[in-house]
Amino acid sequence: MEPNSANQVVVGIDGSVASKAALTWAARLAPSLGATIHVIVAWEYPIIFGLEGGIPSDWKPDENAKEILSASLEEVFGRDRPVGLRGSISQGHPTFVLLDASKEAQMLVVGSRGLGGFAGLLLGSVSSACAEHAKCPVLVVHGEAK
């Protein structure tokens, strides 16, 4: 039986330090909310592939997303995973995937900076958009300083 989706903390991860910190915070918060944790890795084909004549045949973004999910869960929790934890892979821009998931969540947790963009910015485009447009409270977690 599918868990009650409204009783979940959604966490967006991309394998970055900040997203793993977000996952750690979600694990701390979920019990106090009586919620389960739903971890989401979103992926999309970069626009440049359409302009350059196609996608490399050896690039498997869905497989890469599965590896990110598995490695992040292993690094953060090891074998001691929270009860009810579930992960999913979604095709689409991370902002839109997470905003859609926020419609049925008690809280959305994201890292402040992902793997792309400009390192000097305080917030990344995904975390900024989530903080502004999510349909639930949002926690933006800063990763470790480099």
N, C-alpha and C positions, 0 to 999 in steps of 0.2 A: 504494500500500500504506500502511495506517495505521501511524504510528510506534508503537514500543513504549511504551504509556502509562505503564508503571512507570518508565520512564527519562525523566521529565519534571519540570520545575519548574512548578508551577501558580501563576499570579498572578491575583488578583482585583482588578479595577479598576472605578472608577466615574467617572473623569474628575477626581477631586480631586488636589491637589498630592501628598498622601501616597501615593495609588495610583500616580501616575506615578513617584514615588521608589521604590516597591516594584518597579515594572517595570524600572527602572534597576538595582536590586540583583539582580533575577533574572537579568538579562543578564550581570552580573559573576560570578554564582555558577554558572550552568548549565554553562559550559565545564569548570570544575574538577570537576563531578559527571558529566561526559560525558552531559549531559542536554539535551533540547530544552526550549523554553519554550511553555507553553500558557496563553494569556491569556483570561480569562473575564470577561464582563460579564453580570451577572444582573439581571433585572428582574421586577417583579411588580406587579399591580394593587393600589393602596393599598386598605385595608379601607374607608376612608371612602367610596369610590365606590359600594360596595354599599349604604351607608346613605343616600346622597344621591340615589339614583334613577338611577344609571347612570354610564357613562364618557363623557366628551366625545368626540364623533365625530371631532374633529380631532386627538386625542391618539393617537400611534402609538408606544408604548413600545419596541417591537422596532426601529423605525427610529431612535429616539433612542439605543438601545443600540448600534446599528451605527455611528452618528455618534461616539459616545463612544469606541468601539474604534478606529475609523479615525483620529480626531483625536489620541488618546493615542499610538498607534503612530507617527504622523507626527511628533508633538512630541518623543518620546523617541528615536526611531531615524532619522527621515527616510527616505532611500532605503537606508540601510545597515543592513538588518535582520538579526538573527542567523539562521544557518542552522537550518532546521527550525521556526522560529517559526510558531505557528498561533494563531488567535483563534477564539473561539466566543461565541455569545449563548445564554443559557439563561433560560427563564422559571422563576421561583421565587425564594424569598427568598434573598438572597446567602449567608446563613449556611449554609442547607441545601445549596445548589448547591456551595459551596466545600468543605464537609465531605464531601460525596459524592465530589467530585473528589480529595480528599486520600487516598482509599482506594487510588488508583493513581498516587501521586506520590512522588517522592523528597523533595520539599520543597514547602511552601505558603508563598507570600510575599504579605502584605497590608499595606496602609497602616494606620497606627494610628487615623486618623480619616477617615471618609468625608464625604460631602456633607450628611448629615442629622445629627440629634441635637443635643447640647449641646457647644459649642466648648470649654468648660472641662474636659471629661473627658479623662483621659490616654489611655484606650482607648475606642474605639467598641464598640457591641454586637457587630458582626460580627467585628472583630479579636479581641475578648475571647473570644467563643465559639469561634473557630477555634483560638486558642492553647490553650484548655482541652480541646477535643474532637477535633481533627484526628487522623487516623491516620498522620501523618508529621510530621517536624519542621516547625516554623512559625517564620518570620522576620516580625516585626512592625516595619515601617519607619515612622519618624516623618518627616513632611513638613517643608517649610521653615516657619520661624516667620513669622507674619504681621506 
